Amino acid sequence: MDQPLSENVPLDDDLLRELIGDIDFDPDQLKTRYLAERDKRLRSDGNEQYIEVKGDFSDYVDDPYLERVEREPLTDHTQVVIIGGGFGGLLMGGRLREAGYDDIRVIEKGGDFGGTWYWNRYPGAMCDVESYVYLPMLEELDYIPKHKYSFAPEIAEHTRNIARHYGLYDKACLQTTVTGMTWSDDTERWTIETDRGDRMTADFVAMANGPLSRPKLPGIAGIDTYEGHTFHTSRWDYDYTGGDNSGNLTGLGDKKVAIIGTGATAVQCIPHLGAAAEHLYVFQRTPSSIDVRNNRETDPEWAASLEPGWQQERMDNFNILVSGGDQDVDLVQDGWTDIFRNLQGAKAKEAARRLGRRLEKREYGRLLEMADYVKMNGVRDRVDEIVEDAETAAKLKPWYRQFCKRPCFHDEYLPTFNRPNVTLVDTEGRGVERITPSGVVADGVEYEVDCIIFATGFEVGTTYTRRAGYDIVGRGGQSLSDHWGDGMRTLHGMQTTGFPNCFFMGFTQGAVTVSVPQTLNEQANHITYLLTELRDRGGSVIEATPDGEQMWLDEMASKARLGARFRAECTPGYYNNEGQQGNPNHFFAGSYGAGPIRFFRLLSQWREDGRLEGVDLR
Ligand code: NDP
């Protein structure tokens, strides 16, 4: 797209047709339908509709997988403490070890490493980004996943292998929840307190808490009155259901089961529930968009042909394509890259070539919108092809643009609705009405069930400290909840003024990547660079300056508009803060609007520059 701007040749319907195929639909009608579906679902309580999992509901987050092991409280000192043992913590620990840091402690709530993949063991759980891209450190560990999309047990095993490879078990505190963190100006150290009575100290702390780590429940009237069995998908009760990640849920053979929610998690576990339960009721508020998965075993010949450096190359290729960039080859070739090739890169490039100039902004917008309609029409047609009952098929069709919600790819989800023992209860966007002691009520009808499974997702859009579950007290006794009272303030999403030697990872004003570990890896590399510079320059304290923080806030603000209009037209969900975008804590408010390619380039230029602009090092 490097052609110069020339005279205005309009991107007319003929050219559009050549680029995206037949336009056998009325775009205005579709747009009207999309907006009507959004309006049906907008509600004034937004995020407040959900219940925080604490107090009477705290059972929902107990660890069903491992017994608690007692230990004595710790009061020792460690050079670097990493909070969180998921991919963020593992990448941080690994990169620090590679840079020669030996004294590292990971503190993790779960009974083992894994984070998301420790907790999410539901039947059918698998990564939805190609495993050769998604699983970090494959070359470092000399490992090739068994399938194009790995199942949860293999991913969890890989997380433990990373921990072993980098010696991260040595000083780890598992089954340990941080309850507070305080900086001392006198000792220039952090004191970290935990639910085990620990009061340990550290020179540096990396916060790898994870973006989707706190399950949430819907605030449905009567939820606390239900007398049957119940659990959240992120704490799957295999003692009750029987079976494992591969299914065989034999405990459900004589059970009527309700699942509430039809997001990315539900889509993966519903086929197994449908195969096992005496009867399954799927309570749907908004259908997901379900495209082809085509999972397959890894080809050993392909694996043997890989040259050193292949994973970074593949990760970069994928990330560029799914960020709307252009690449000569598409190494991954799956549903994700297909969407983006159709919606952004290649089509826009082709249009520009034909017109002999760059597309104007509104032409680009029109091309994207029309390509989106075509793509979503295909997704809706697929429902008709697979689901036999026309009425059920109609209810399973998503009426919104791609990326209003995380797109799903699955080959067994839609066929599940052809089973005679599976009923789709579509709530027309209103959600479940009530829960009674014996079942679930929707549209005035009570469905009596033995078990309710909540596939209702995770807390997003609440403040960082509420999601972390503790506050952080920085220089001069200032709390992070105060400092971020009007929203996050960071330099590059990783440091904040008044909180020296403390680093944030995840979606804290950085870039959101489709493959989340890629962002975490970039952050781990950047933080390792900062610590190494500090060590090499003989300093002991590193902190973002107020100017540095402001510089990043300005840069964030200048890019914040991108995507905001798109999200405003979407059906509600966590991507658009349940339709209330003003919230300074919402998911995309914490992300860099110009996207990951530019963000990663900006970070690497900042490092190459070497002046550490915006950072105070003393
Ligand atoms: P989501 O937040 O995506 O979905 C929650 C579901 O619960 C939605 O269908 C929502 O409906 C529904 N819901 C909420 N309240 C009610 C109610 N009162 N009545 C009826 N339904 C209700 O959570 P998930 O756990 O599915 O996914 C969370 C994220 O985790 C994904 O977006 C993805 O990023 C990640 N994930 C990744 C996977 C991977 O393979 N890498 C696999 C699974 C998840 P509505 O849409 O109307 O709000």
Boltz pocket constraint, residues with backbone or C-beta under 6 A from the ligand:
constraints:
  - pocket:
      binder: B
      contacts: [[A, 126], [A, 127], [A, 128], [A, 129], [A, 212], [A, 218], [A, 219], [A, 220], [A, 260], [A, 261], [A, 262], [A, 263], [A, 264], [A, 265], [A, 266], [A, 268], [A, 283], [A, 284], [A, 285], [A, 286], [A, 406], [A, 429], [A, 430], [A, 431], [A, 432], [A, 455], [A, 456], [A, 457], [A, 458], [A, 572], [A, 573], [A, 574]]
      max_distance: 6.0
